[in-house]
Amino acid sequence: MGESYTFTVNGILRETEEEKPLLRYLRDDLHLTSVKDGCSEGACGTCTIVVDGKAVRSCILTTKKAVGKHILTVEGLTEAEQETFVYAFGAVGAVQCGFCIPGMVLSGKALLDQNPVPSEDEIKKAIRGNVCRCTGYKKIIEGISLAGAILRGERTVDPALERGERFGVGERAFRSDVRDKVLGRGEYCDDVALPGMVHASAVRSEYP
């Protein structure tokens, strides 16, 4: 019997005998769709998770290197934290395509756990490893700042905004897909998994 690797994911002890990128284990074995595969090279931050309290890119961590660690994904946030980030990101308009958002949320979570009252510059530093492809960073920074205020008890979640009870000219609009995208439930091509599904990949010439 080969070596086994044991670690905790969202409060549950997990064990595998396969040494591979933690990103692939979280996605392929545990089917945690909030952990997005944007580059597999540690460059974009879409696969960001929280490991022992720190924001880490899961594609550069392996199951072997994760032994004994406590790993958190968006699925493992408390209900209060999930509702906070859904509302905060939706209220300020921080979600567009949504692909980078779970990683942004966890970078924000790791920051707010260590520094409950971060400055704008500190938020910028916390998400410097997370690439946003469409929204731009201003609204995401505002979303993390608002989430911090809610978690500190200075602001509250307003469920009516998400329900759209006040839609109209001059009113803020809460996108209908915010919840699924913030919580990592929004389905992208790479999230589709069907029984017996065949995988294909382009093999390109090493030399042009």
C-alpha positions in Angstrom: 0.0 0.0 0.0 1.4 3.4 -1.0 1.8 6.5 1.1 -1.4 8.4 2.1 -1.9 12.1 2.5 -4.3 13.4 5.1 -5.6 17.0 5.6 -8.8 18.8 6.5 -11.1 20.4 4.0 -14.0 22.6 5.2 -13.9 20.8 8.6 -13.9 17.3 7.2 -10.8 15.0 7.4 -9.8 13.8 3.9 -7.3 11.2 2.8 -5.9 10.3 -0.6 -3.0 8.1 -1.8 -2.7 10.2 -5.0 0.0 12.9 -5.1 -1.3 15.7 -7.4 -2.0 19.4 -7.4 -4.4 20.2 -4.6 -6.5 22.1 -7.1 -7.2 18.9 -9.0 -8.1 17.0 -5.9 -10.5 19.7 -4.7 -12.2 19.9 -8.1 -12.0 16.3 -9.4 -12.3 14.3 -6.2 -14.4 16.6 -4.0 -16.2 18.4 -6.8 -15.8 21.8 -5.1 -16.7 24.1 -8.0 -15.8 27.3 -6.2 -12.1 26.5 -6.8 -11.7 27.6 -10.4 -8.9 26.5 -12.7 -7.8 29.7 -14.5 -4.2 28.9 -15.4 -2.8 25.9 -13.4 0.4 27.9 -13.0 -0.1 30.0 -9.9 -0.5 33.2 -11.9 -4.2 34.2 -11.8 -5.5 33.5 -8.3 -8.8 32.0 -9.4 -8.1 28.8 -7.5 -7.3 30.7 -4.2 -8.2 28.9 -1.0 -7.4 29.6 2.6 -4.8 27.3 4.2 -4.2 27.6 7.9 -5.6 31.1 7.7 -3.6 32.3 4.7 -4.7 32.8 1.1 -2.9 30.3 -1.1 -3.2 29.3 -4.7 -4.3 25.7 -4.7 -2.7 24.9 -8.1 0.8 25.3 -6.6 0.1 23.2 -3.5 0.1 19.4 -3.8 -1.8 16.9 -1.8 1.5 15.8 -0.3 2.4 19.4 0.8 -1.1 19.8 2.2 -0.7 17.1 4.9 -1.9 18.2 8.3 -3.2 21.5 7.0 -6.7 23.0 7.4 -8.1 24.0 4.1 -11.1 26.3 3.5 -13.0 26.9 0.3 -16.1 29.1 -0.3 -18.3 26.1 0.4 -16.8 25.9 3.9 -17.6 29.5 4.9 -20.2 29.9 7.6 -23.7 30.8 6.5 -23.2 34.3 7.9 -20.0 34.8 6.0 -21.6 33.5 2.8 -24.5 35.9 3.1 -22.2 38.7 3.9 -20.1 38.3 0.8 -23.1 37.6 -1.5 -24.7 40.9 -0.3 -21.5 43.0 -0.2 -20.4 42.0 -3.7 -23.9 42.2 -5.2 -24.7 45.6 -3.6 -21.6 47.3 -5.0 -21.7 45.6 -8.4 -18.6 43.6 -8.0 -19.8 40.6 -10.0 -19.8 40.3 -13.8 -18.5 37.1 -15.4 -17.9 35.9 -11.8 -15.0 33.5 -12.7 -12.5 35.2 -10.4 -15.0 36.1 -7.6 -14.7 33.0 -5.3 -10.9 33.5 -5.2 -11.4 37.2 -4.5 -13.8 36.3 -1.7 -11.3 34.0 0.0 -8.5 36.5 -0.3 -10.8 39.0 1.3 -11.8 36.5 4.0 -8.2 35.8 4.9 -7.5 39.5 5.1 -10.5 40.3 7.3 -9.7 37.5 9.7 -6.3 39.0 10.3 -7.2 42.7 9.9 -10.9 43.4 10.5 -10.5 47.1 9.5 -8.3 47.1 6.5 -7.4 50.2 4.5 -8.0 50.4 0.8 -4.3 49.9 0.2 -4.3 46.8 2.4 -7.2 45.4 0.5 -5.4 46.1 -2.8 -2.3 44.2 -1.4 -4.5 41.3 -0.3 -5.9 40.7 -3.8 -2.7 41.5 -5.7 -2.4 37.9 -6.8 -6.0 37.7 -8.1 -6.6 38.6 -11.7 -10.0 40.0 -12.6 -10.8 39.7 -16.3 -13.8 42.0 -16.7 -15.1 43.9 -13.6 -12.0 45.8 -12.7 -10.8 46.0 -9.1 -12.6 49.1 -7.8 -15.9 47.4 -7.2 -14.2 44.3 -5.8 -12.2 46.4 -3.3 -15.5 48.1 -2.3 -17.1 44.7 -1.9 -14.4 43.5 0.5 -14.6 46.8 2.4 -18.4 46.5 2.8 -18.1 42.8 3.8 -15.7 43.9 6.6 -18.1 46.5 7.8 -20.9 44.0 7.9 -18.8 41.4 9.8 -17.8 44.2 12.3 -21.5 44.9 12.9 -21.3 48.4 11.4 -23.5 47.6 8.4 -26.2 45.0 7.8 -27.3 42.8 5.0 -30.5 44.0 3.3 -32.2 41.0 1.8 -34.7 43.3 -0.1 -32.0 44.4 -2.4 -31.3 40.9 -3.7 -35.0 40.2 -4.0 -35.3 43.3 -6.2 -38.1 44.9 -4.3 -36.9 48.4 -5.2 -35.8 48.0 -8.8 -36.4 51.2 -10.9 -34.7 54.2 -12.4 -32.0 55.5 -10.2 -32.1 52.4 -7.9 -29.3 50.0 -7.4 -29.8 46.7 -9.2 -28.6 43.4 -7.7 -27.7 40.9 -10.5 -29.8 37.7 -10.4 -26.6 35.6 -10.8 -24.6 37.1 -7.9 -25.4 34.4 -5.4 -24.3 31.5 -7.5 -21.2 33.3 -8.7 -20.0 34.5 -5.3 -20.6 31.0 -3.8 -18.9 29.2 -6.7 -22.1 27.5 -7.9 -22.2 29.2 -11.2 -21.4 26.5 -13.9 -18.7 27.2 -16.4 -17.5 24.8 -19.1 -14.8 23.3 -16.8 -17.5 22.6 -14.2 -19.5 20.3 -16.3 -19.2 16.6 -15.3 -21.2 13.9 -17.0 -21.1 10.1 -16.5 -18.6 8.6 -19.0 -17.6 12.0 -20.2 -14.7 12.0 -22.7 -12.0 14.6 -22.3 -10.1 16.1 -25.2 -7.2 18.5 -25.4 -5.3 20.2 -28.2 -1.7 19.1 -28.6 0.3 21.9 -30.3 3.6 21.8 -32.0 6.5 22.5 -29.6 8.1 24.6 -32.4 6.1 27.1 -34.6 
